[in-house]
Amino acid sequence: MLKAQIIPVTAFQQNCSLVWCDETMEGAFVDPGGEPDKLIAAAEARGVKIVKLLLTHGHLDHAGGAAALRERLGVPVIGPQKEDAFWLERIETDAANYGLPGLRSVAPDEWLEDGEQVGFGNVMFDTLYCPGHTPGHVVFFEPNSKVAFVGDVLFKGSVGRTDFPRGDGPTLIKSITEKLWPLGKDVTFVPGHGPLSTFGDERQSNPFVADRVLARAS
């Protein structure tokens, strides 16, 4: 039922995901960080009707295109958790510092909390609150297809940075081990940047959160 296309956007090459229900052709963008024309064209090419914009966290490269898309498509912005409000408010300032025109601050229509669900068509995502990279970061998990959209919590061979304001390393590791690992080793995840991987592969080889690495640390 769940279909997805990854569309890298902006100079940060952030993985925006076009996701949709193949039965109803309703869909959403996960982390529309910029380039709204490119994203709309991708949805139109697939015949997807966008009904929601979903944000994992408030950094400019993940949320900078949400305001423009909301205006053009008339759809709500949902997520992340409310502790990321300050990141969403400063997108335009941060974008100017990086020399990225067109990215805009945004106030979500709905904040998300751990355990809530958000859907489109016949697809339903579970929301997992996973702070550490940012204080209000969430992950979207679709249990039927065993796919997680993890933003900048986890990457193939790495984890999210924690040196930004209100980032916290131990909290990030706790989010990964207590929220993501229990979903199963066979879960495929879409990170905010770079290639896909599985939780099982990362538990075996990730230099930051592999099982043996964390066992030594404890």
C-alpha positions as CSV (number, residue, x, y, z in Angstrom):
1,M,0.0,0.0,0.0
2,L,2.8,2.4,0.9
3,K,4.9,3.7,-2.1
4,A,7.7,6.2,-1.8
5,Q,10.1,8.2,-3.9
6,I,13.2,9.9,-2.5
7,I,13.8,13.4,-3.9
8,P,17.0,15.1,-2.7
9,V,16.5,18.9,-2.3
10,T,18.7,22.0,-1.8
11,A,22.5,22.2,-1.5
12,F,22.3,20.0,1.6
13,Q,20.9,17.1,-0.6
14,Q,18.3,16.4,2.0
15,N,16.1,13.3,1.4
16,C,12.6,14.6,1.0
17,S,10.3,11.6,0.6
18,L,7.2,11.6,-1.5
19,V,5.0,9.0,0.1
20,W,1.6,7.8,-1.1
21,C,-1.1,5.2,-0.8
22,D,-1.3,3.2,-4.0
23,E,-5.0,2.5,-3.5
24,T,-6.2,6.1,-3.1
25,M,-3.2,7.9,-4.6
26,E,-3.3,10.3,-1.6
27,G,0.1,11.2,-0.3
28,A,2.4,13.5,1.7
29,F,5.9,14.9,1.6
30,V,8.1,14.0,4.5
31,D,10.6,16.7,5.2
32,P,10.1,19.1,2.3
33,G,13.3,21.1,2.8
34,G,13.1,23.2,-0.3
35,E,12.6,23.4,-4.1
36,P,8.8,23.3,-4.0
37,D,8.5,23.3,-7.8
38,K,10.6,20.2,-8.0
39,L,8.5,18.4,-5.4
40,I,5.2,19.4,-6.9
41,A,6.3,18.2,-10.3
42,A,7.4,14.8,-8.8
43,A,4.0,14.4,-7.2
44,E,2.1,15.3,-10.4
45,A,4.3,12.9,-12.4
46,R,3.2,10.1,-10.1
47,G,-0.4,11.2,-10.1
48,V,-0.3,11.7,-6.3
49,K,-2.6,14.1,-4.5
50,I,-0.7,15.7,-1.7
51,V,-2.8,16.0,1.5
52,K,-0.2,16.6,4.2
53,L,3.3,17.9,4.8
54,L,5.1,15.9,7.6
55,L,8.2,17.2,9.4
56,T,10.6,15.1,11.4
57,H,12.3,18.1,12.9
58,G,12.8,21.8,12.5
59,H,16.1,22.3,10.8
60,L,16.0,24.5,7.6
61,D,17.0,21.7,5.2
62,H,14.1,19.5,6.4
63,A,11.4,22.2,6.8
64,G,12.4,25.2,4.7
65,G,9.9,24.4,1.9
66,A,6.9,23.6,4.0
67,A,5.5,27.1,4.2
68,A,5.5,27.6,0.4
69,L,4.0,24.2,-0.2
70,R,1.3,24.8,2.3
71,E,0.3,28.0,0.5
72,R,0.4,26.4,-2.9
73,L,-1.3,23.1,-2.1
74,G,-3.6,24.2,0.7
75,V,-2.6,21.3,3.0
76,P,-1.6,21.2,6.7
77,V,2.0,21.0,8.1
78,I,2.1,18.3,10.7
79,G,5.0,17.8,13.2
80,P,7.5,17.7,14.6
81,Q,7.2,17.7,18.4
82,K,6.7,21.2,19.9
83,E,10.2,21.5,21.4
84,D,11.5,22.2,17.9
85,A,9.4,25.4,17.6
86,F,12.5,27.6,18.0
87,W,14.2,25.8,15.1
88,L,11.2,26.4,12.8
89,E,11.1,30.0,13.8
90,R,14.7,30.7,12.8
91,I,14.7,29.0,9.4
92,E,14.9,32.3,7.5
93,T,17.8,33.5,9.6
94,D,19.7,30.2,9.2
95,A,19.0,30.2,5.5
96,A,20.4,33.6,5.1
97,N,23.6,32.6,7.0
98,Y,24.0,29.6,4.6
99,G,23.2,31.6,1.5
100,L,20.1,29.6,0.7
101,P,17.3,31.8,-0.8
102,G,13.6,30.9,-0.6
103,L,13.5,28.9,2.6
104,R,10.9,30.1,5.1
105,S,10.1,29.8,8.7
106,V,6.9,27.9,9.4
107,A,4.5,27.2,12.2
108,P,2.9,23.8,12.1
109,D,-0.8,23.3,12.0
110,E,-0.4,20.4,14.4
111,W,2.4,19.3,16.7
112,L,3.0,15.6,17.2
113,E,3.6,13.5,20.4
114,D,5.0,10.0,20.9
115,G,2.5,7.3,20.0
116,E,0.2,9.5,17.8
117,Q,-0.7,8.4,14.3
118,V,-0.9,10.4,11.1
119,G,-2.2,9.0,7.9
120,F,-3.1,9.6,4.2
121,G,-5.3,7.4,2.1
122,N,-5.2,3.9,3.7
123,V,-1.6,4.4,5.1
124,M,-1.0,5.1,8.7
125,F,2.3,6.2,10.2
126,D,3.2,5.7,13.9
127,T,4.9,8.7,15.5
128,L,8.0,8.0,17.6
129,Y,9.4,10.8,19.7
130,C,13.2,10.6,19.2
131,P,15.0,13.6,20.6
132,G,18.8,14.1,20.7
133,H,19.7,15.6,17.3
134,T,17.0,18.2,18.1
135,P,14.8,18.3,21.2
136,G,11.6,17.8,19.2
137,H,12.6,15.3,16.6
138,V,10.1,12.6,15.6
139,V,10.3,9.5,13.4
140,F,7.6,8.2,11.2
141,F,7.1,4.4,11.1
142,E,4.9,2.4,8.7
143,P,4.6,-1.1,10.3
144,N,3.0,-2.9,7.3
145,S,5.9,-2.2,5.0
146,K,8.4,-2.0,7.9
147,V,9.8,1.4,6.7
148,A,10.9,4.2,9.0
149,F,11.5,7.8,8.0
150,V,14.1,8.8,10.6
151,G,15.2,12.3,9.7
152,D,18.6,13.0,11.1
153,V,18.5,10.5,14.0
154,L,20.3,7.7,12.2
155,F,22.3,7.3,9.0
156,K,24.0,4.5,7.2
157,G,27.3,4.2,9.1
158,S,26.6,7.3,11.4
159,V,24.2,9.1,13.7
160,G,22.9,12.6,13.9
161,R,25.0,15.5,15.1
162,T,24.4,16.7,18.6
163,D,26.5,19.8,18.6
164,F,23.6,22.1,17.6
165,P,21.6,24.1,20.2
166,R,19.8,21.7,22.6
167,G,21.3,18.6,21.0
168,D,22.3,15.8,23.3
169,G,24.4,12.8,22.6
170,P,23.2,10.4,25.3
171,T,19.6,11.3,24.5
172,L,20.2,10.5,20.9
173,I,21.6,7.1,21.7
174,K,18.7,6.4,24.0
175,S,16.3,7.3,21.2
176,I,17.9,5.0,18.8
177,T,18.2,2.0,21.1
178,E,14.9,2.3,22.9
179,K,12.6,3.6,20.1
180,L,14.2,2.4,16.9
181,W,15.8,-1.0,17.6
182,P,12.6,-2.5,19.1
183,L,10.9,-2.0,15.7
184,G,13.0,-4.9,14.3
185,K,16.2,-5.6,12.5
186,D,14.4,-6.0,9.2
187,V,13.1,-2.4,9.2
188,T,14.4,-0.3,6.3
189,F,15.0,3.3,7.2
190,V,15.1,6.4,5.0
191,P,17.6,8.9,6.6
192,G,17.7,12.6,6.1
193,H,20.8,12.4,4.0
194,G,22.5,9.6,2.1
195,P,21.6,6.0,1.3
196,L,19.0,3.8,2.9
197,S,19.9,1.0,5.3
198,T,18.3,-1.4,7.8
199,F,18.3,-1.3,11.6
200,G,19.9,-4.8,11.5
201,D,22.8,-3.6,9.4
202,E,23.4,-0.6,11.7
203,R,23.3,-2.8,14.8
204,Q,26.0,-4.9,13.2
205,S,28.4,-2.3,11.7
206,N,27.5,1.3,12.7
207,P,30.6,2.6,14.5
208,F,28.4,4.6,16.9
209,V,25.5,2.4,17.8
210,A,26.4,-1.2,16.8
211,D,25.5,-3.6,19.5
212,R,29.1,-4.5,20.2
213,V,30.1,-0.8,20.4
214,L,27.4,0.0,22.9
215,A,28.2,-3.1,24.9
216,R,31.8,-1.9,25.3
217,A,30.6,1.5,26.3
218,S,28.4,0.2,29.0
